[in-house]
Amino acid sequence: QHTACCGAALSGLAWFWNERFWLPHNVTWADLADPAPGVEYPKAGHLLSALPLALGIFAVRIVFERYVAGPCASALQIQAEVGRRAQPSAVLEKVFTSITKCPDARQLDGLSKQLDWEVRKVQRWFRHRRNQDKPSTRTKFCESMWRFTFYLCVFTYGLAFLWQSPWMWDTRQCWYNYPYQVLSPGLYCYYVTELAFYWSLMFSQFIDIKRKDFLIMFIHHLATIGLISFSYVNNMVRVGSLVLCVHDASDFLLEAAKLANYAKYQRLCDFLFVVFGMIFFTTRLIIYPYWVLNTTLFESWEIIGPYPSWWLFNILLLVLQLLHIIWSYLIARIAFKALIRGKVGPDVESSSEDESDTSRDHSWTANQSQVPLQKGENGTNGHFNANTKAWAQNYNS
């Protein structure tokens, strides 16, 4: 039985690593296994180094939030506000944790009779209890400051690296002599750092304050990790680096707008949101299709021709472009509504604030948070489907 299991596992691996799926015609894994001395090609085993690096990034985040972001929040007088806590009630706590956090009218009426409370009092208890689980403005400021710092650093590094790379100026260089393209140390660091960051987000989700988009964002991070890993294994890292840079270009601006919002610098928030929107539209609706998709669909077809993983890669990139269009529409609609009410920058985190006594939050985030994926949140960031909903939640939480 043990032998049969091993045989099945080996057969499964052989099927998964089928050369006719991953590589162009007349290319085998053996051809890429032993390059000339001093030459390195991407190998699946390289991706394992992203795991310890992800733990390191997570450790840096903890130190950064405590010793850098925390003092910055204090300097800006952003304190961890203490909201009103729900009074102890074993019955309501059991309902809240095991049945529903938002009871309907029938459930409210039943609980009111069971506890001999007014319905209004039961509603207020659930509102206060929900607010207990929401992160404070200070917590969100520290998290956004960490993401802003990382996104800005990785974008700066990626742009500086690509500025010296021939395929940035002539995208046909992504395909000449493919897949026998040397993996430079700079390109390796760029790719593995991006991958490690998304692994670190996967880890942190389980210890961060739980948010309602937990599952959606988990799928988002998993999809991003899959896309980065996929492009690395079949040595599409040159064009992959272009995709990463295009998506990194706007993420730090959104985090900067959040920081301004938390610090109550509304005009700065408005300005940063406008700049974010302009960069987002330019990179996702102009540069991405005319620069990236043009080379992956047409130039690569001409130079290396299609093969199975080529088709899959391009299908995923086209799906990503469709999401760009959807996200751009959502951003434009948000900006239009904000202009009508007299401020450009959206209340990027209002869905995480305390609910009022008279009504549930109906601000920008509440309206749109049911609408993620990219870096994200939402680097090949973000990018499959649970998507439209995840976009705003990726950026709003």
N, C-alpha and C positions, 0 to 999 in steps of 0.2 A: 504493500500500500504506500509506504514511504517513497519507494522508487517511482511508482505511478504518479504521485503528487509532484515529485521533482521533475519528471518528464513533462507533465502538464505545464508546470511553471516555465520550463525552458522553452516549450512550444509557444507559450503566451508571449514570452520576451522576444522570441524570434519573429512572431507575427507583428508585435508592436514596432520593432526596429527594422521592419522590412525596408530594404534599400530602395526598392522601386517606388515606395511611397515618399520617403524622405529626400532622396537625392535625384539629380538629373540622370538621364539615360547614360549608361556606360561609366557611371561613377559608383564605387563601392566604399563601405566603411574602411576597408583595408587601405584604400588609396589615401585616406585622410589620417590614418593611424600613425604613420612614421614619416613626418615631413623632414626636410633637411635640417641639419644642426642649427639651432638658433631660431628656427621657425616653429610657430605654434598655430594650430587651427582650433576653433571652438570644439569642445567635447562636453558631452552631457555631465560627466563627472565634475567639471569645473563649477557647475551650479550648486554643488554641495557646500562650497565655501560661502555661499550666501547665508546659510543658516547660522553659523557662529557670528558672522558679521551682523546679522539681524539682531541677535542678542546684544551685541555691542552697541548698535544704534539705539536699541531700547534702553540700555543702561545710560547712554549719553542723554537721551530724552529725559529720564528721571532727574538726572543731575541738572540739566539745563532748566527744566521747569521749576526746580526748587531754588537754585542759586542765581539764575539769570532772569527768567520770566517772572518769578515771584516778586523779587525786588522791583522789577519794572512795574508790575501791577500795583504794588504799594506806592511807588512814586507817583503813579497816575491816580492814586486814591481809589483803586478798584479793590474793594474788600469782599470777603466771602460772606454775603448777606445770609442772615439766619431767618428763614421763613417760618411762618406759623406751622406748628406740628399738629397732626391730628391727635385728638384725645384717645387714650387707649380703649380699644374695643375688640375683644377676641373674635366676636361674630363677624364684624366688618372686616377685620384683618384676614380672616379665613376666606371670605368672599373675594377680597382684593387679590390675595396671592394665588388662589386656586380656581376662581371662576371668572371674574371680570374686574377690570380696573375702571370701567365706565358702565355701570348698570343702567338698564333701560327703565322706562317708567314703571313697568310691571314689577321689576325687581326692587326698585326704590320703594314702591308702595308696600311690598311684602316685608322688606327690612324695617320700614317705618312702623308697621304694626307689630313686628316681632320685638323690636327694641322700645316701643312706645315713644318714638322720636317723631318730630315733624319731618316730612319729606325733605323740606329745605335743609334741615340739620344733617340728614343723611347725605344729601348732595354735597354739602359743604365739607363733610368728613372725607368723602372720596376726592374732592378737589385738593384739600390740604395733603391728603396721603399721596396723591400723584406728584404734587410739588416737592414732597420730601425726597423723591428719587431723581429729581432733575438737577443737573450740575449747576453750580453757582456761576455767576459772571466771571469771577476770578479764575475758576477752573477752566472755563472756556477760553478766557484770554490767554492763559498759560499754554493751553493746547494749541491754539491758533498761532501763538508766537513761535512755538516749536516748529509747526508745519511751515510757517512763513520762512523761518530761517533755513530749514532743510530745502524747501522748494527753491528759494533764491540761490542757495549755494550750489545745488545740483544743476540748476539751469545755467548759472554762470560758468560752472565747470564744463558742462556739455557744449555750450556755445563757444567757449574758448578752444575746446578740443576740436570741434567740427570746423571752426574757422581756419584751422591749419590742415584740414583733411580735404583731399581732392574731390571726394564724392559730394561735398556740400556745394561746390561750384559747378560740378559736372556730374549729375546723378547717374549718368551711364557708367561711371566708375564703380557703382554698386554691383555691376554685373560682369565686368570684364574679368576673365579668368575665374569666374565663379564655378565651383565652391572653393577653389584653391586660393583663398584670400587669407593673408596673414593676419592673425589676431594680435594687435599691438597692445602693450600694457595699458595705455590710456583708454582704449576702447573697452578692454576687459574691466577696468575699474569702474567706468561709467555704467556698464551694463549690470555688473554684479551689485554695485551700490544701489541702483534703482530696484533691482530684484530684492535685495536685502531689506530695503525700506518697506516694501509691501509685505514681506514676511513679518517685519516688526509690527506693522499695523494689525496683521492677523493675531499675533501674540497679545498685543495690548487690548484688543477687543474684549478679551476674557477677564481682564482685571479693571478696565475702565468702567466708569458709570454706565450701566446698561441703558441703551437708547432704543426707541421703538423701531429703528431701522437696522437693528443688529444683524438679522438674517440677510437682508438685502446687501448690506455692506460686506458681510462675510463672503457672499457670492461674488461681489464686485472685486474684492481683493484676490479671491481665488482665480477669477477670470483673468485679471491683470497678470498675476504670477504665471498662469498658463501661457498667455500670449508672449510675454517676455522670454520664457523658457523655450517655447516653440521656435521663435525666431533665432534664438541662440544656437539650438541644437543643429539646425540645418544651415548655419552660417549665413543667415540673412541679417547679420549684425550691423552692416553698414547702413542699409535702409532702415533697420530697426532703430538705429541711433537718431536718424532724422525724425522718425515718428515720436520718439521720446522727447526730443527737443521741442518739437512743435507743440506737444501737449504740456510741457513744463512752462511754456512761455507765459501763460496767464494765471496759473494756479497761485503763485505767490502774491499776485495783485489782489485776488479775492480774499486771501488770508489777511492781507494788509487792510483791506476795507473792513473786515471783521474787527481787527484790532482797533481801528479808529472808531467803530461803532461802540465797542465795549467801553472805550475811554470817553465816549460822548463828544467826540469831535465830528459833528455831523457834516460840516462842509468838507472836511478831508475825506470822510467816508463817501460822500456824494462824488467827489472828484475821482477817488480811487475806483469806485464802482463803474464810472463812465469809462475810465481808461481800461479797466478790466474788460468791459463789454466790447470796446473797440479792438483790443488785442485778441479777444476770444473770437470775434467774427472774422478778423483778418486771418488768423492762423488756422481756424477750423473750416472756414468756408471758401478761402482763397488759396492760401499756401498749401494746406494739406491736399486738396484735390489736384491742384495744378502742378505741384512739386512732387509730392509723395506718390499719390495714386497714378499719376502719369508715368512715373518710372517703374512702379511695380506691375502695372498692367501692360504698358505698351513697350517701353524700352527693354524690359526684361524678356518679354515675348520675342522681340526681335533678336536679342543677343543670346539668350540661353534656351528659349522655348519653354512651353508649359510642361508640368509634370504634377502628380497628385498633390504633394504638399504645397506646391506653387498655387494651385487652385484654392486650397483651403486657406492659405495665407491671404490671398486677395479677397476671398469672400469675407473673411473677418474684417479686413480693412474697409471693405465697402459697407458692411454693417455698421462699422464705427462712423463712417461718413453720414450714414442715415441718422445715427444718434446725434451727430454734430448739428444736423439740421433741426432736429427736434429740440435739442438744448438751446440752440440759438433763438428759436421761436419763443421758448419759455422765458429766456432772459429778456428778449425784446418786450414781451408782454408784461413782465415784472417792471421793467423800466418805464413803460408807458403808464402803468397804473401808478407808479411812484411819482411821475411827473404830474399826473392829475391831482394827486393829493399834496403836491408842493414840495416834495423832496425826492431827489434822484436816487440816492443810495437806499437800498432796501434795509429793513430791519432784519439783518441776516440771521438773527438768532431768536427772534421773538417767540418762536414756538417752544423754546426752552424756558421762557420766563414764567412766573407765577400766573395762574389763571385768575381773572377778576372774579368778584363775587356775583356779578350779574350776568356774565356771559362767558363763553369759552373764547379763547384767543382766535381772532379772525384776521390776523396780520398776514404779511407777505409769506412768512414761512408756513403758517398754518394752511394757507391757501395752496401753496406750491409744494409743500413737503410731501404731498402724496404723489409727487411727480417723479444720478447718479450716476450710469457708471461714469471715467477717466481718471484721475490720478488719483481725484481725486482725487472728490475726491477724489470724478469721477472721473499719467504717464503712459505708453500704450495704455494710459490710464483709463481705465475704466470702461466697461465696454461689452456688455452683452446685454442682456435684455432685461431682466428684472429692473431694468435700466431707467426707463423714464421716471419711474417712481424714485429710484435711488438717486437720481441726479441732485435734486435740491437737497435731499437729506445728506448726501455726501458733502455738499458745500455748506449746508446749514448746521451741521452738527459735528 
